Amino acid sequence: MEKAGIRDSEQTARIIAQHGHRIAQLAAWYLEGRDVDDVLQEIWASVYRNLWQLDDEARLLPWLKAITFHACMDHRKARMKRLQREVPLPPESWSALESFVSAGGLSLDEILETRELQQALSIEMDRLPGTYGPLLRLRYMKDLGHQEIADAAGIPVNSVKQRLHQGREILRSRLAKSLCKIRPRHHRVRTHKEE
């Protein structure tokens, strides 16, 4: 038992030495430079705990990328739960958001050109269930292609396309519900649950 623990520690140290810089860059990119060291500790602890699951050395890098993706997205979601705030929107942004929610309105790409809306949608994306928010973020805020997202998340390209479509629909539905609750004269999007 002790030999296995020593062997796993040595193998983890080798993986960190070989891929640590690349994983740190990826985590910094996902987290926009915030809390990277904390998440890296979680990533390497997860690698150590789950190293026994890796049976093919050729799958190491995709496996590391998937662990990094999930750790970073979990951290973003936890951070968003801690941030209970409102995002003020100017009147022109309010109109653009209403257009996105209404049928035949602006596209998500057009909405994201406005900084205030980008911030509001970023918060809402983080609150989406599962991987919908992170995948939408990678597609629309980081401008990654379907294959790049699939590689980063460790899922098939068709799954990425399906989840992006479903995520856009869930986001649209949630924004529609939020808009019904919010009075337009205040020009604010509430991003926390009202009690």
N, C-alpha and C positions, 0 to 999 in steps of 0.2 A: 504494500500500500504506500509506504513512504517513498519507494523508488518511483512509483508512478507520479507522485506529487512533485518530486525533484525533476523528473523528465518533463512534465508539463510546464514547470517553471522555466526550465532551460529552453524549451520549444517556444514558449510565449516570449521570452527575452529575445530569441532569434527573430521571431515574427516582428516584434516591435522595432528591432534594429533594421530589419529589411524593409518594412512597410510603414513604419511610424510616421515618417514625414508626409507621405502621400495621404495617410488616414487623417493626420492632423489638418492638412490642407482641405480635405473633403469636409471634415467636421466644421472647420472655420467657415467654409462656404455655405454649408447648410444652416449654420447658426448665425450667419452674418457677423462673425467675429466675437460674439458674446458667449461667455461661459464655456469656452472651448476646453480649457484645462479640466474643468469638472467633468465634462462629458467624455473627454478622452480617458479619464480614470474609469468611468463606467464601461466604456468600450473595451478597454484592456482587461478589466475584471471579467467581463462577459466572455471575452476570448479565452481567458484562462479556464473559466468554469465550463465552457462548452467545447473546448478543444477536442475532447473525445468524440464529438459528433462528426468531425472532419475526417472523412475516410479517403479523400482524394486530394493530394497536394496541389493538383492543377486547379482545383476549385477554391483555393485559399483566398485569392484576391476578390473574387465575386462574393465569397462568404464574408470577408472583412467589410466590403462595401455595404452589404446588406445589414450587418450588425451596426455599422456606423449610421446608416440611414435611419434605422429604427430607433437607435439611442438618441439621435438628434431630434427626430420628430417627437419622441416621447418627452424630451426635455422642453421643446417648444410648447407642446400642449400644457405641460405642467406650469411653465412660465405664464402662459396666457390665463390659466385658471387663477393665478396669483394677481394678475393685473385686472382689477375690476374698475374699468374706466369708460368714459364716453369719448368719442372722437368727434370734435366739432366739424361740421361741413358748411362751406359757403353755399349760397343759394344755387350757383351754377352746378356745383357738384351734386347737390340734392336732386336737381332735375336730371342729371346724367344717371344717377343711381335709379331713379324712378323709371327712366327709359330702359335700363338694363332689365329690370324686373318685369316690365310690361312686355307683352308679346310683340315680337318684331322690333324690339328696341335696339339699343347699341350692343355691340359685341363686348365680351369681357376684355378683349385686347384694347378696345377704344376706351373703356372705363379706366383701365390701368394707366392710361396716359396722364390722368389727373392725380397729383400727389396725394391730396386729401382722401380721394376715393381709394387709392392704392393702400393707404394706411388702414382705412376702415375695412376694406375687403381682406387685407392681410390678417386682421384680427378675426374676422368671421371665418376665414379659411382654416385658421388654427383651431377653431371650435368645431369643425366638421368631424363626423365620426370616422373611425378607421384611418385609412391612408388617403382619403379623398382630399383633404386640405393640403397635406404635403405634396401630393402629386400635382394638384392644381398650381401650387406655388412654384414647383419646378418648371412646369410648362409655361405659365404666364408671367411669372415674376423673374425667373432665371432664364427664360427663353430656351429651354432645352427641348430637343426633339424627342419623339416617342422612343426611339432606340436608346438614346442617352438616359432617359428616365428609367427604362426597363433595366439597363445595366446597373444603374445606381441603386435601384430598389430591389434588384434580384428577382424580378417577375417578368413573365412573357410580355412582348410588345402588345399583343391583342388585349391582355388584361389591363395594360396601361391605358389603351384607347377606351376600353369599356369604363374603367374607373374615372377617367377624365370626363367622359360624357355624363356618367351618373353624378359625379361630384358637382359639375356645372348645374345640373338640374336641382340637386339638393340645395346648393348655394342660392340659386334663383328662388326656390321655394322659401327658404329661411329669410331671405331679404324681403320677399313679398310680405311675409308675416310680420317682420319687424316694421316695415313701412306702414302697415295698417295700424300698428300700435303707437307710432310716433306722430306727433303733430308737426306738420311741415313748417309752421311758423317758427319753430325752435331751431330748425336746420341742424339737427343732431341725429346721429345714428347711435342708438344705445347698443353697447356690445356686451353688457352683462345681463344676466337674468333678473328681471324685476320680481320682487317678492311681494 
